[in-house]
């Protein structure tokens, strides 16, 4: 199975996890997905009053410079850990 196919499968698996991950794990899942699918963060950082969007942006920005393949591998590994 190719990396892209594994990534697609992990996306599907993420919707059927046995329990909802904590907020920090959800941010990591989001950031890894965005880095793997879109590359480095772009656009302006959301304002102080939009806490959720700002946290998502910051989590994604921390992965700046990570290759798409590396982000895919980390995403797949994280989802696999959460499935157990």
PyMOL Python script that loads the backbone (N, CA, C, O; Angstrom):
from pymol import cmd

cmd.read_pdbstr("""\
ATOM      1  N   UNK A   1       0.851  -1.178   0.000  1.00  0.00           N
ATOM      2  CA  UNK A   1       0.000   0.000   0.000  1.00  0.00           C
ATOM      3  C   UNK A   1       0.896   1.240   0.000  1.00  0.00           C
ATOM      4  O   UNK A   1       1.826   1.336   0.801  1.00  0.00           O
ATOM      5  N   UNK A   2       0.619   2.176  -0.887  1.00  0.00           N
ATOM      6  CA  UNK A   2       1.442   3.391  -0.971  1.00  0.00           C
ATOM      7  C   UNK A   2       1.183   4.301   0.229  1.00  0.00           C
ATOM      8  O   UNK A   2       0.201   4.135   0.953  1.00  0.00           O
ATOM      9  N   UNK A   3       2.074   5.256   0.420  1.00  0.00           N
ATOM     10  CA  UNK A   3       1.937   6.210   1.520  1.00  0.00           C
ATOM     11  C   UNK A   3       0.635   6.987   1.398  1.00  0.00           C
ATOM     12  O   UNK A   3      -0.049   7.211   2.396  1.00  0.00           O
ATOM     13  N   UNK A   4       0.286   7.401   0.183  1.00  0.00           N
ATOM     14  CA  UNK A   4      -0.948   8.148  -0.036  1.00  0.00           C
ATOM     15  C   UNK A   4      -2.169   7.294   0.305  1.00  0.00           C
ATOM     16  O   UNK A   4      -3.131   7.789   0.892  1.00  0.00           O
ATOM     17  N   UNK A   5      -2.131   6.031  -0.057  1.00  0.00           N
ATOM     18  CA  UNK A   5      -3.244   5.129   0.268  1.00  0.00           C
ATOM     19  C   UNK A   5      -3.353   4.915   1.770  1.00  0.00           C
ATOM     20  O   UNK A   5      -4.455   4.883   2.319  1.00  0.00           O
ATOM     21  N   UNK A   6      -2.213   4.768   2.435  1.00  0.00           N
ATOM     22  CA  UNK A   6      -2.218   4.624   3.899  1.00  0.00           C
ATOM     23  C   UNK A   6      -2.770   5.885   4.559  1.00  0.00           C
ATOM     24  O   UNK A   6      -3.515   5.809   5.536  1.00  0.00           O
ATOM     25  N   UNK A   7      -2.397   7.045   4.017  1.00  0.00           N
ATOM     26  CA  UNK A   7      -2.871   8.326   4.544  1.00  0.00           C
ATOM     27  C   UNK A   7      -4.388   8.430   4.388  1.00  0.00           C
ATOM     28  O   UNK A   7      -5.086   8.849   5.311  1.00  0.00           O
ATOM     29  N   UNK A   8      -4.887   8.048   3.221  1.00  0.00           N
ATOM     30  CA  UNK A   8      -6.329   8.073   2.972  1.00  0.00           C
ATOM     31  C   UNK A   8      -7.054   7.121   3.924  1.00  0.00           C
ATOM     32  O   UNK A   8      -8.120   7.450   4.444  1.00  0.00           O
ATOM     33  N   UNK A   9      -6.480   5.956   4.146  1.00  0.00           N
ATOM     34  CA  UNK A   9      -7.080   4.983   5.075  1.00  0.00           C
ATOM     35  C   UNK A   9      -7.073   5.540   6.503  1.00  0.00           C
ATOM     36  O   UNK A   9      -8.047   5.378   7.237  1.00  0.00           O
ATOM     37  N   UNK A  10      -5.987   6.189   6.889  1.00  0.00           N
ATOM     38  CA  UNK A  10      -5.899   6.779   8.228  1.00  0.00           C
ATOM     39  C   UNK A  10      -6.946   7.871   8.411  1.00  0.00           C
ATOM     40  O   UNK A  10      -7.502   8.018   9.500  1.00  0.00           O
ATOM     41  N   UNK A  11      -7.222   8.640   7.357  1.00  0.00           N
ATOM     42  CA  UNK A  11      -8.268   9.660   7.430  1.00  0.00           C
ATOM     43  C   UNK A  11      -9.607   9.005   7.736  1.00  0.00           C
ATOM     44  O   UNK A  11     -10.355   9.479   8.591  1.00  0.00           O
ATOM     45  N   UNK A  12      -9.910   7.914   7.037  1.00  0.00           N
ATOM     46  CA  UNK A  12     -11.166   7.193   7.263  1.00  0.00           C
ATOM     47  C   UNK A  12     -11.187   6.618   8.683  1.00  0.00           C
ATOM     48  O   UNK A  12     -12.201   6.700   9.376  1.00  0.00           O
ATOM     49  N   UNK A  13     -10.074   6.044   9.106  1.00  0.00           N
ATOM     50  CA  UNK A  13      -9.990   5.463  10.446  1.00  0.00           C
ATOM     51  C   UNK A  13     -10.162   6.519  11.535  1.00  0.00           C
ATOM     52  O   UNK A  13     -10.694   6.225  12.605  1.00  0.00           O
ATOM     53  N   UNK A  14      -9.715   7.746  11.267  1.00  0.00           N
ATOM     54  CA  UNK A  14      -9.801   8.807  12.279  1.00  0.00           C
ATOM     55  C   UNK A  14     -11.246   9.152  12.629  1.00  0.00           C
ATOM     56  O   UNK A  14     -11.514   9.691  13.703  1.00  0.00           O
ATOM     57  N   UNK A  15     -12.157   8.850  11.746  1.00  0.00           N
ATOM     58  CA  UNK A  15     -13.573   9.139  11.993  1.00  0.00           C
ATOM     59  C   UNK A  15     -14.244   8.050  12.827  1.00  0.00           C
ATOM     60  O   UNK A  15     -15.375   8.220  13.282  1.00  0.00           O
ATOM     61  N   UNK A  16     -13.540   6.925  13.028  1.00  0.00           N
ATOM     62  CA  UNK A  16     -14.113   5.788  13.753  1.00  0.00           C
ATOM     63  C   UNK A  16     -13.248   5.352  14.931  1.00  0.00           C
ATOM     64  O   UNK A  16     -13.152   4.161  15.228  1.00  0.00           O
ATOM     65  N   UNK A  17     -12.625   6.306  15.593  1.00  0.00           N
ATOM     66  CA  UNK A  17     -11.785   5.975  16.746  1.00  0.00           C
ATOM     67  C   UNK A  17     -12.666   5.506  17.905  1.00  0.00           C
ATOM     68  O   UNK A  17     -13.808   5.947  18.031  1.00  0.00           O
ATOM     69  N   UNK A  18     -12.141   4.609  18.756  1.00  0.00           N
ATOM     70  CA  UNK A  18     -12.953   4.096  19.863  1.00  0.00           C
ATOM     71  C   UNK A  18     -13.397   5.179  20.854  1.00  0.00           C
ATOM     72  O   UNK A  18     -14.469   5.076  21.450  1.00  0.00           O
ATOM     73  N   UNK A  19     -12.580   6.204  21.027  1.00  0.00           N
ATOM     74  CA  UNK A  19     -12.971   7.323  21.883  1.00  0.00           C
ATOM     75  C   UNK A  19     -12.400   8.620  21.330  1.00  0.00           C
ATOM     76  O   UNK A  19     -11.411   8.619  20.597  1.00  0.00           O
ATOM     77  N   UNK A  20     -13.041   9.728  21.694  1.00  0.00           N
ATOM     78  CA  UNK A  20     -12.616  11.043  21.197  1.00  0.00           C
ATOM     79  C   UNK A  20     -11.296  11.434  21.861  1.00  0.00           C
ATOM     80  O   UNK A  20     -11.189  11.426  23.087  1.00  0.00           O
ATOM     81  N   UNK A  21     -10.284  11.779  21.045  1.00  0.00           N
ATOM     82  CA  UNK A  21      -9.000  12.213  21.620  1.00  0.00           C
ATOM     83  C   UNK A  21      -9.143  13.542  22.367  1.00  0.00           C
ATOM     84  O   UNK A  21     -10.092  14.293  22.146  1.00  0.00           O
ATOM     85  N   UNK A  22      -8.186  13.814  23.250  1.00  0.00           N
ATOM     86  CA  UNK A  22      -8.188  15.094  23.963  1.00  0.00           C
ATOM     87  C   UNK A  22      -7.870  16.229  22.987  1.00  0.00           C
ATOM     88  O   UNK A  22      -7.443  15.985  21.858  1.00  0.00           O
ATOM     89  N   UNK A  23      -8.079  17.453  23.425  1.00  0.00           N
ATOM     90  CA  UNK A  23      -7.933  18.614  22.543  1.00  0.00           C
ATOM     91  C   UNK A  23      -6.528  18.773  21.969  1.00  0.00           C
ATOM     92  O   UNK A  23      -6.377  19.155  20.809  1.00  0.00           O
ATOM     93  N   UNK A  24      -5.501  18.484  22.764  1.00  0.00           N
ATOM     94  CA  UNK A  24      -4.128  18.619  22.259  1.00  0.00           C
ATOM     95  C   UNK A  24      -3.858  17.594  21.153  1.00  0.00           C
ATOM     96  O   UNK A  24      -3.180  17.896  20.171  1.00  0.00           O
ATOM     97  N   UNK A  25      -4.386  16.397  21.318  1.00  0.00           N
ATOM     98  CA  UNK A  25      -4.219  15.368  20.290  1.00  0.00           C
ATOM     99  C   UNK A  25      -4.992  15.742  19.037  1.00  0.00           C
ATOM    100  O   UNK A  25      -4.517  15.535  17.921  1.00  0.00           O
ATOM    101  N   UNK A  26      -6.187  16.295  19.224  1.00  0.00           N
ATOM    102  CA  UNK A  26      -6.971  16.744  18.071  1.00  0.00           C
ATOM    103  C   UNK A  26      -6.233  17.833  17.293  1.00  0.00           C
ATOM    104  O   UNK A  26      -6.253  17.841  16.062  1.00  0.00           O
ATOM    105  N   UNK A  27      -5.587  18.745  18.007  1.00  0.00           N
ATOM    106  CA  UNK A  27      -4.802  19.789  17.337  1.00  0.00           C
ATOM    107  C   UNK A  27      -3.644  19.181  16.554  1.00  0.00           C
ATOM    108  O   UNK A  27      -3.343  19.622  15.444  1.00  0.00           O
ATOM    109  N   UNK A  28      -2.994  18.170  17.125  1.00  0.00           N
ATOM    110  CA  UNK A  28      -1.882  17.516  16.439  1.00  0.00           C
ATOM    111  C   UNK A  28      -2.381  16.803  15.184  1.00  0.00           C
ATOM    112  O   UNK A  28      -1.739  16.864  14.135  1.00  0.00           O
ATOM    113  N   UNK A  29      -3.531  16.123  15.291  1.00  0.00           N
ATOM    114  CA  UNK A  29      -4.126  15.459  14.129  1.00  0.00           C
ATOM    115  C   UNK A  29      -4.412  16.484  13.038  1.00  0.00           C
ATOM    116  O   UNK A  29      -4.084  16.269  11.872  1.00  0.00           O
ATOM    117  N   UNK A  30      -5.021  17.591  13.425  1.00  0.00           N
ATOM    118  CA  UNK A  30      -5.352  18.654  12.465  1.00  0.00           C
ATOM    119  C   UNK A  30      -4.093  19.191  11.792  1.00  0.00           C
ATOM    120  O   UNK A  30      -4.034  19.314  10.568  1.00  0.00           O
ATOM    121  N   UNK A  31      -3.091  19.508  12.603  1.00  0.00           N
ATOM    122  CA  UNK A  31      -1.864  20.107  12.072  1.00  0.00           C
ATOM    123  C   UNK A  31      -1.148  19.151  11.123  1.00  0.00           C
ATOM    124  O   UNK A  31      -0.681  19.563  10.061  1.00  0.00           O
ATOM    125  N   UNK A  32      -1.060  17.887  11.499  1.00  0.00           N
ATOM    126  CA  UNK A  32      -0.394  16.907  10.633  1.00  0.00           C
ATOM    127  C   UNK A  32      -1.167  16.731   9.327  1.00  0.00           C
ATOM    128  O   UNK A  32      -0.570  16.617   8.257  1.00  0.00           O
ATOM    129  N   UNK A  33      -2.494  16.709   9.420  1.00  0.00           N
ATOM    130  CA  UNK A  33      -3.309  16.581   8.207  1.00  0.00           C
ATOM    131  C   UNK A  33      -3.079  17.772   7.280  1.00  0.00           C
ATOM    132  O   UNK A  33      -2.865  17.594   6.081  1.00  0.00           O
ATOM    133  N   UNK A  34      -3.122  18.981   7.830  1.00  0.00           N
ATOM    134  CA  UNK A  34      -2.943  20.180   7.013  1.00  0.00           C
ATOM    135  C   UNK A  34      -1.543  20.230   6.395  1.00  0.00           C
ATOM    136  O   UNK A  34      -1.392  20.594   5.229  1.00  0.00           O
ATOM    137  N   UNK A  35      -0.524  19.865   7.173  1.00  0.00           N
ATOM    138  CA  UNK A  35       0.846  19.873   6.656  1.00  0.00           C
ATOM    139  C   UNK A  35       0.986  18.847   5.539  1.00  0.00           C
ATOM    140  O   UNK A  35       1.624  19.114   4.521  1.00  0.00           O
ATOM    141  N   UNK A  36       0.387  17.670   5.729  1.00  0.00           N
ATOM    142  CA  UNK A  36       0.486  16.602   4.726  1.00  0.00           C
ATOM    143  C   UNK A  36      -0.294  16.937   3.463  1.00  0.00           C
ATOM    144  O   UNK A  36       0.129  16.577   2.365  1.00  0.00           O
ATOM    145  N   UNK A  37      -1.420  17.616   3.600  1.00  0.00           N
ATOM    146  CA  UNK A  37      -2.257  17.878   2.431  1.00  0.00           C
ATOM    147  C   UNK A  37      -1.995  19.229   1.786  1.00  0.00           C
ATOM    148  O   UNK A  37      -2.192  19.377   0.579  1.00  0.00           O
ATOM    149  N   UNK A  38      -1.552  20.231   2.564  1.00  0.00           N
ATOM    150  CA  UNK A  38      -1.395  21.585   2.024  1.00  0.00           C
ATOM    151  C   UNK A  38       0.017  22.140   2.096  1.00  0.00           C
ATOM    152  O   UNK A  38       0.310  23.152   1.460  1.00  0.00           O
ATOM    153  N   UNK A  39       0.899  21.500   2.858  1.00  0.00           N
ATOM    154  CA  UNK A  39       2.240  22.039   3.032  1.00  0.00           C
ATOM    155  C   UNK A  39       2.283  23.056   4.157  1.00  0.00           C
ATOM    156  O   UNK A  39       1.426  23.053   5.041  1.00  0.00           O
ATOM    157  N   UNK A  40       3.276  23.921   4.122  1.00  0.00           N
ATOM    158  CA  UNK A  40       3.461  24.909   5.193  1.00  0.00           C
ATOM    159  C   UNK A  40       2.258  25.835   5.331  1.00  0.00           C
ATOM    160  O   UNK A  40       1.543  26.123   4.371  1.00  0.00           O
ATOM    161  N   UNK A  41       2.068  26.288   6.571  1.00  0.00           N
ATOM    162  CA  UNK A  41       0.961  27.188   6.891  1.00  0.00           C
ATOM    163  C   UNK A  41       1.042  28.447   6.032  1.00  0.00           C
ATOM    164  O   UNK A  41       2.130  28.921   5.708  1.00  0.00           O
ATOM    165  N   UNK A  42      -0.113  28.975   5.671  1.00  0.00           N
ATOM    166  CA  UNK A  42      -0.161  30.215   4.897  1.00  0.00           C
ATOM    167  C   UNK A  42      -1.294  31.080   5.422  1.00  0.00           C
ATOM    168  O   UNK A  42      -2.140  30.611   6.183  1.00  0.00           O
ATOM    169  N   UNK A  43      -1.309  32.330   5.018  1.00  0.00           N
ATOM    170  CA  UNK A  43      -2.330  33.251   5.487  1.00  0.00           C
ATOM    171  C   UNK A  43      -1.917  33.905   6.794  1.00  0.00           C
ATOM    172  O   UNK A  43      -0.865  33.609   7.362  1.00  0.00           O
ATOM    173  N   UNK A  44      -2.774  34.799   7.249  1.00  0.00           N
ATOM    174  CA  UNK A  44      -2.487  35.525   8.479  1.00  0.00           C
ATOM    175  C   UNK A  44      -2.980  34.750   9.688  1.00  0.00           C
ATOM    176  O   UNK A  44      -3.951  33.997   9.621  1.00  0.00           O
ATOM    177  N   UNK A  45      -2.284  34.957  10.791  1.00  0.00           N
ATOM    178  CA  UNK A  45      -2.676  34.323  12.049  1.00  0.00           C
ATOM    179  C   UNK A  45      -3.986  34.950  12.521  1.00  0.00           C
ATOM    180  O   UNK A  45      -4.109  36.175  12.542  1.00  0.00           O
ATOM    181  N   UNK A  46      -4.969  34.124  12.900  1.00  0.00           N
ATOM    182  CA  UNK A  46      -6.252  34.661  13.363  1.00  0.00           C
ATOM    183  C   UNK A  46      -6.089  35.542  14.604  1.00  0.00           C
ATOM    184  O   UNK A  46      -5.116  35.419  15.348  1.00  0.00           O
ATOM    185  N   UNK A  47      -7.043  36.415  14.803  1.00  0.00           N
ATOM    186  CA  UNK A  47      -6.993  37.361  15.912  1.00  0.00           C
ATOM    187  C   UNK A  47      -7.157  36.715  17.274  1.00  0.00           C
ATOM    188  O   UNK A  47      -7.498  35.537  17.383  1.00  0.00           O
ATOM    189  N   UNK A  48      -6.911  37.498  18.306  1.00  0.00           N
ATOM    190  CA  UNK A  48      -6.947  37.023  19.692  1.00  0.00           C
ATOM    191  C   UNK A  48      -8.315  36.484  20.101  1.00  0.00           C
ATOM    192  O   UNK A  48      -8.393  35.609  20.964  1.00  0.00           O
ATOM    193  N   UNK A  49      -9.375  36.977  19.511  1.00  0.00           N
ATOM    194  CA  UNK A  49     -10.704  36.567  19.954  1.00  0.00           C
ATOM    195  C   UNK A  49     -11.166  35.241  19.356  1.00  0.00           C
ATOM    196  O   UNK A  49     -12.135  34.654  19.838  1.00  0.00           O
ATOM    197  N   UNK A  50     -10.491  34.765  18.319  1.00  0.00           N
ATOM    198  CA  UNK A  50     -10.855  33.484  17.701  1.00  0.00           C
ATOM    199  C   UNK A  50      -9.895  32.418  18.212  1.00  0.00           C
ATOM    200  O   UNK A  50      -8.941  32.040  17.532  1.00  0.00           O
ATOM    201  N   UNK A  51     -10.168  31.940  19.427  1.00  0.00           N
ATOM    202  CA  UNK A  51      -9.256  31.032  20.113  1.00  0.00           C
ATOM    203  C   UNK A  51      -9.029  29.725  19.355  1.00  0.00           C
ATOM    204  O   UNK A  51      -7.892  29.265  19.244  1.00  0.00           O
ATOM    205  N   UNK A  52     -10.094  29.129  18.835  1.00  0.00           N
ATOM    206  CA  UNK A  52      -9.983  27.840  18.156  1.00  0.00           C
ATOM    207  C   UNK A  52      -9.152  27.966  16.883  1.00  0.00           C
ATOM    208  O   UNK A  52      -8.219  27.192  16.668  1.00  0.00           O
ATOM    209  N   UNK A  53      -9.487  28.930  16.048  1.00  0.00           N
ATOM    210  CA  UNK A  53      -8.751  29.119  14.791  1.00  0.00           C
ATOM    211  C   UNK A  53      -7.289  29.459  15.071  1.00  0.00           C
ATOM    212  O   UNK A  53      -6.397  29.012  14.351  1.00  0.00           O
ATOM    213  N   UNK A  54      -7.047  30.244  16.110  1.00  0.00           N
ATOM    214  CA  UNK A  54      -5.679  30.624  16.465  1.00  0.00           C
ATOM    215  C   UNK A  54      -4.887  29.395  16.925  1.00  0.00           C
ATOM    216  O   UNK A  54      -3.728  29.231  16.543  1.00  0.00           O
ATOM    217  N   UNK A  55      -5.498  28.537  17.734  1.00  0.00           N
ATOM    218  CA  UNK A  55      -4.826  27.317  18.210  1.00  0.00           C
ATOM    219  C   UNK A  55      -4.515  26.389  17.031  1.00  0.00           C
ATOM    220  O   UNK A  55      -3.436  25.799  16.973  1.00  0.00           O
ATOM    221  N   UNK A  56      -5.451  26.262  16.102  1.00  0.00           N
ATOM    222  CA  UNK A  56      -5.222  25.431  14.916  1.00  0.00           C
ATOM    223  C   UNK A  56      -4.077  25.987  14.080  1.00  0.00           C
ATOM    224  O   UNK A  56      -3.199  25.242  13.645  1.00  0.00           O
ATOM    225  N   UNK A  57      -4.089  27.290  13.857  1.00  0.00           N
ATOM    226  CA  UNK A  57      -3.044  27.943  13.075  1.00  0.00           C
ATOM    227  C   UNK A  57      -1.680  27.724  13.733  1.00  0.00           C
ATOM    228  O   UNK A  57      -0.709  27.378  13.061  1.00  0.00           O
ATOM    229  N   UNK A  58      -1.613  27.928  15.047  1.00  0.00           N
ATOM    230  CA  UNK A  58      -0.343  27.788  15.764  1.00  0.00           C
ATOM    231  C   UNK A  58       0.174  26.350  15.713  1.00  0.00           C
ATOM    232  O   UNK A  58       1.371  26.122  15.543  1.00  0.00           O
ATOM    233  N   UNK A  59      -0.734  25.383  15.860  1.00  0.00           N
ATOM    234  CA  UNK A  59      -0.335  23.973  15.803  1.00  0.00           C
ATOM    235  C   UNK A  59       0.225  23.641  14.422  1.00  0.00           C
ATOM    236  O   UNK A  59       1.230  22.941  14.306  1.00  0.00           O
ATOM    237  N   UNK A  60      -0.422  24.140  13.388  1.00  0.00           N
ATOM    238  CA  UNK A  60       0.041  23.904  12.021  1.00  0.00           C
ATOM    239  C   UNK A  60       1.368  24.608  11.788  1.00  0.00           C
ATOM    240  O   UNK A  60       2.267  24.041  11.167  1.00  0.00           O
ATOM    241  N   UNK A  61       1.504  25.843  12.279  1.00  0.00           N
ATOM    242  CA  UNK A  61       2.723  26.626  12.077  1.00  0.00           C
ATOM    243  C   UNK A  61       3.941  25.950  12.719  1.00  0.00           C
ATOM    244  O   UNK A  61       5.061  26.108  12.231  1.00  0.00           O
ATOM    245  N   UNK A  62       3.732  25.196  13.809  1.00  0.00           N
ATOM    246  CA  UNK A  62       4.835  24.498  14.465  1.00  0.00           C
ATOM    247  C   UNK A  62       5.467  23.440  13.559  1.00  0.00           C
ATOM    248  O   UNK A  62       6.614  23.047  13.768  1.00  0.00           O
ATOM    249  N   UNK A  63       4.720  22.982  12.557  1.00  0.00           N
ATOM    250  CA  UNK A  63       5.220  21.948  11.653  1.00  0.00           C
ATOM    251  C   UNK A  63       5.880  22.520  10.402  1.00  0.00           C
ATOM    252  O   UNK A  63       6.246  21.774   9.494  1.00  0.00           O
ATOM    253  N   UNK A  64       6.033  23.844  10.356  1.00  0.00           N
ATOM    254  CA  UNK A  64       6.620  24.482   9.183  1.00  0.00           C
ATOM    255  C   UNK A  64       7.970  23.851   8.850  1.00  0.00           C
ATOM    256  O   UNK A  64       8.826  23.689   9.720  1.00  0.00           O
ATOM    257  N   UNK A  65       8.142  23.500   7.580  1.00  0.00           N
ATOM    258  CA  UNK A  65       9.383  22.891   7.129  1.00  0.00           C
ATOM    259  C   UNK A  65       9.335  21.368   7.107  1.00  0.00           C
ATOM    260  O   UNK A  65      10.223  20.730   6.539  1.00  0.00           O
ATOM    261  N   UNK A  66       8.308  20.777   7.719  1.00  0.00           N
ATOM    262  CA  UNK A  66       8.154  19.326   7.688  1.00  0.00           C
ATOM    263  C   UNK A  66       7.667  18.930   6.298  1.00  0.00           C
ATOM    264  O   UNK A  66       6.748  19.546   5.759  1.00  0.00           O
ATOM    265  N   UNK A  67       8.276  17.913   5.726  1.00  0.00           N
ATOM    266  CA  UNK A  67       7.860  17.484   4.387  1.00  0.00           C
ATOM    267  C   UNK A  67       6.466  16.863   4.443  1.00  0.00           C
ATOM    268  O   UNK A  67       6.015  16.395   5.489  1.00  0.00           O
ATOM    269  N   UNK A  68       5.800  16.872   3.291  1.00  0.00           N
ATOM    270  CA  UNK A  68       4.463  16.279   3.228  1.00  0.00           C
ATOM    271  C   UNK A  68       4.516  14.793   3.559  1.00  0.00           C
ATOM    272  O   UNK A  68       3.646  14.285   4.266  1.00  0.00           O
ATOM    273  N   UNK A  69       5.529  14.093   3.054  1.00  0.00           N
ATOM    274  CA  UNK A  69       5.656  12.658   3.335  1.00  0.00           C
ATOM    275  C   UNK A  69       5.868  12.392   4.823  1.00  0.00           C
ATOM    276  O   UNK A  69       5.264  11.478   5.384  1.00  0.00           O
ATOM    277  N   UNK A  70       6.717  13.184   5.457  1.00  0.00           N
ATOM    278  CA  UNK A  70       6.971  13.010   6.890  1.00  0.00           C
ATOM    279  C   UNK A  70       5.700  13.271   7.693  1.00  0.00           C
ATOM    280  O   UNK A  70       5.401  12.545   8.641  1.00  0.00           O
ATOM    281  N   UNK A  71       4.949  14.312   7.313  1.00  0.00           N
ATOM    282  CA  UNK A  71       3.691  14.618   7.998  1.00  0.00           C
ATOM    283  C   UNK A  71       2.681  13.489   7.804  1.00  0.00           C
ATOM    284  O   UNK A  71       1.954  13.138   8.733  1.00  0.00           O
ATOM    285  N   UNK A  72       2.635  12.922   6.601  1.00  0.00           N
ATOM    286  CA  UNK A  72       1.735  11.788   6.353  1.00  0.00           C
ATOM    287  C   UNK A  72       2.096  10.612   7.244  1.00  0.00           C
ATOM    288  O   UNK A  72       1.217   9.990   7.841  1.00  0.00           O
ATOM    289  N   UNK A  73       3.385  10.304   7.339  1.00  0.00           N
ATOM    290  CA  UNK A  73       3.831   9.178   8.160  1.00  0.00           C
ATOM    291  C   UNK A  73       3.491   9.394   9.631  1.00  0.00           C
ATOM    292  O   UNK A  73       3.039   8.469  10.306  1.00  0.00           O
ATOM    293  N   UNK A  74       3.706  10.608  10.128  1.00  0.00           N
ATOM    294  CA  UNK A  74       3.367  10.918  11.522  1.00  0.00           C
ATOM    295  C   UNK A  74       1.864  10.816  11.755  1.00  0.00           C
ATOM    296  O   UNK A  74       1.423  10.299  12.781  1.00  0.00           O
ATOM    297  N   UNK A  75       1.078  11.313  10.795  1.00  0.00           N
ATOM    298  CA  UNK A  75      -0.384  11.254  10.894  1.00  0.00           C
ATOM    299  C   UNK A  75      -0.844   9.800  10.975  1.00  0.00           C
ATOM    300  O   UNK A  75      -1.646   9.440  11.836  1.00  0.00           O
ATOM    301  N   UNK A  76      -0.328   8.973  10.071  1.00  0.00           N
ATOM    302  CA  UNK A  76      -0.698   7.553  10.028  1.00  0.00           C
ATOM    303  C   UNK A  76      -0.345   6.884  11.359  1.00  0.00           C
ATOM    304  O   UNK A  76      -1.159   6.152  11.920  1.00  0.00           O
ATOM    305  N   UNK A  77       0.866   7.133  11.863  1.00  0.00           N
ATOM    306  CA  UNK A  77       1.306   6.534  13.126  1.00  0.00           C
ATOM    307  C   UNK A  77       0.428   6.977  14.290  1.00  0.00           C
ATOM    308  O   UNK A  77       0.078   6.165  15.146  1.00  0.00           O
ATOM    309  N   UNK A  78       0.074   8.245  14.328  1.00  0.00           N
ATOM    310  CA  UNK A  78      -0.762   8.771  15.412  1.00  0.00           C
ATOM    311  C   UNK A  78      -2.145   8.123  15.385  1.00  0.00           C
ATOM    312  O   UNK A  78      -2.651   7.708  16.428  1.00  0.00           O
ATOM    313  N   UNK A  79      -2.753   8.032  14.225  1.00  0.00           N
ATOM    314  CA  UNK A  79      -4.077   7.416  14.116  1.00  0.00           C
ATOM    315  C   UNK A  79      -4.000   5.937  14.501  1.00  0.00           C
ATOM    316  O   UNK A  79      -4.894   5.426  15.177  1.00  0.00           O
ATOM    317  N   UNK A  80      -2.947   5.253  14.078  1.00  0.00           N
ATOM    318  CA  UNK A  80      -2.775   3.840  14.454  1.00  0.00           C
ATOM    319  C   UNK A  80      -2.695   3.684  15.971  1.00  0.00           C
ATOM    320  O   UNK A  80      -3.296   2.770  16.535  1.00  0.00           O
ATOM    321  N   UNK A  81      -1.944   4.583  16.636  1.00  0.00           N
ATOM    322  CA  UNK A  81      -1.841   4.540  18.105  1.00  0.00           C
ATOM    323  C   UNK A  81      -3.201   4.764  18.759  1.00  0.00           C
ATOM    324  O   UNK A  81      -3.523   4.122  19.759  1.00  0.00           O
ATOM    325  N   UNK A  82      -3.994   5.666  18.202  1.00  0.00           N
ATOM    326  CA  UNK A  82      -5.291   5.983  18.792  1.00  0.00           C
ATOM    327  C   UNK A  82      -6.334   4.890  18.561  1.00  0.00           C
ATOM    328  O   UNK A  82      -7.320   4.805  19.293  1.00  0.00           O
ATOM    329  N   UNK A  83      -6.119   4.062  17.547  1.00  0.00           N
ATOM    330  CA  UNK A  83      -7.066   2.987  17.260  1.00  0.00           C
ATOM    331  C   UNK A  83      -7.003   1.881  18.306  1.00  0.00           C
ATOM    332  O   UNK A  83      -7.987   1.172  18.519  1.00  0.00           O
ATOM    333  N   UNK A  84      -5.863   1.729  18.955  1.00  0.00           N
ATOM    334  CA  UNK A  84      -5.680   0.637  19.938  1.00  0.00           C
ATOM    335  C   UNK A  84      -6.341   0.940  21.263  1.00  0.00           C
ATOM    336  O   UNK A  84      -6.277   0.127  22.185  1.00  0.00           O
TER     337      UNK A  84
END
""", "prot")
cmd.dss("prot")
cmd.show_as("cartoon", "prot")
cmd.util.cbc("prot")
cmd.orient("prot")
